[in-house]
Amino acid sequence: MATEDRKIDPQNLEDKTLTCRDCGVRFLFTIAEQKRYLEKGLKKEPGRCPECRKKHREAINATMLKVKCRICGKKGLVPQIPEGALDTLCEDCFVKVKETYLSNPQNLAWKKIPEIKNPEIKK
């Protein structure tokens, strides 16, 4: 059952009855839930009922892999490890490496991968 993504209108919040795209059950999307969504930066109405959202999150979490960052040693979860990858990075170190890599035009021209041992992590 395909549903179009509908945006939450912060100027016109009211309780809404939505239909779950997975099970077809109708559920209430309250004003309080809409406010929480907006506070979290979410702009679209949920497509799944609370029960299916929970099942969906559990299914995603079940496929996550535990890793240890090669730079800072922090443990974390990743959705997948790219084929042939010997190292993994936590999200903070990945962002720092990516910023460093993209900030140098020579890296883009020559496809060089930066060697970063102790990046300054933004927190």
C-alpha positions in Angstrom: 0.0 0.0 0.0 1.9 3.1 -1.2 1.4 6.3 0.6 2.8 9.7 -0.4 5.0 11.4 2.1 3.1 14.2 3.8 4.9 17.0 5.6 4.0 18.2 9.0 2.6 21.7 8.9 3.9 23.4 12.1 1.4 26.2 11.7 -1.6 23.8 11.6 -1.1 21.1 14.1 -4.0 18.9 14.9 -4.6 15.2 15.8 -4.6 13.2 12.5 -5.6 9.7 11.7 -3.1 8.0 9.5 -2.9 4.6 7.8 0.1 2.3 8.3 1.8 1.4 5.1 2.9 -2.0 6.5 -0.2 -3.4 8.2 -3.0 -1.1 7.1 -4.1 -0.2 10.6 -5.3 3.3 11.2 -3.5 5.1 14.0 -3.6 8.5 15.7 -0.8 11.0 15.1 -1.3 13.4 18.0 -0.3 17.0 18.3 2.3 16.0 21.0 3.9 13.5 18.6 4.0 16.0 15.8 5.7 18.5 18.1 8.3 15.8 19.1 8.9 15.0 15.4 9.5 18.7 14.6 11.8 19.1 17.6 13.9 16.1 16.3 14.0 17.8 12.9 11.6 15.3 11.3 9.3 17.0 8.8 7.2 14.1 7.4 4.3 12.3 9.0 5.1 8.7 9.9 4.2 6.0 7.4 4.0 3.2 10.0 2.0 2.7 13.1 3.8 2.7 16.4 3.9 -1.1 16.5 5.3 -1.4 12.9 7.8 1.4 13.6 9.1 -0.6 16.6 9.4 -3.8 14.5 11.1 -1.9 11.8 13.7 -0.4 14.2 14.3 -3.8 15.7 14.9 -5.3 12.3 17.4 -2.5 11.4 19.2 -2.9 14.7 19.4 -6.6 14.3 21.5 -6.1 11.1 23.9 -3.6 12.6 27.5 -4.7 13.1 29.6 -3.9 16.1 32.9 -2.3 15.2 35.9 -0.6 16.8 37.2 2.7 15.3 40.7 2.3 14.0 41.5 5.9 14.9 40.0 6.6 18.3 39.1 3.1 19.5 35.5 4.0 20.2 33.0 1.1 19.7 30.0 1.6 17.6 27.5 0.2 15.2 27.5 0.4 11.4 24.9 -0.9 8.9 27.6 -2.7 6.8 31.3 -3.0 6.3 32.2 -2.3 2.7 33.7 -5.3 0.8 37.5 -5.3 1.1 37.5 -2.8 3.9 40.2 -3.6 6.5 39.4 -0.7 8.8 36.3 0.9 10.1 35.7 4.4 11.5 33.3 5.8 14.1 30.9 8.5 12.8 33.0 11.3 14.3 36.3 10.1 12.8 34.6 9.4 9.4 33.3 13.0 9.3 36.8 14.4 10.2 38.5 12.2 7.6 35.9 13.2 5.0 36.3 16.9 5.8 40.1 16.7 5.6 39.9 14.7 2.3 37.5 17.0 0.6 39.2 20.2 1.8 42.3 19.4 -0.3 41.7 19.8 -4.0 44.7 17.6 -4.8 43.0 14.6 -3.1 40.1 15.0 -5.5 42.4 15.2 -8.5 44.6 12.3 -7.6 42.2 10.3 -5.5 44.6 10.2 -2.6 43.3 8.9 0.7 44.6 10.9 3.7 46.5 9.3 6.5 45.1 10.7 9.8 46.3 9.3 13.0 44.7 11.6 15.7 42.1 13.9 14.1 40.6 16.6 16.1 37.0 15.4 16.7 34.3 18.0 16.9 31.9 17.3 19.7 
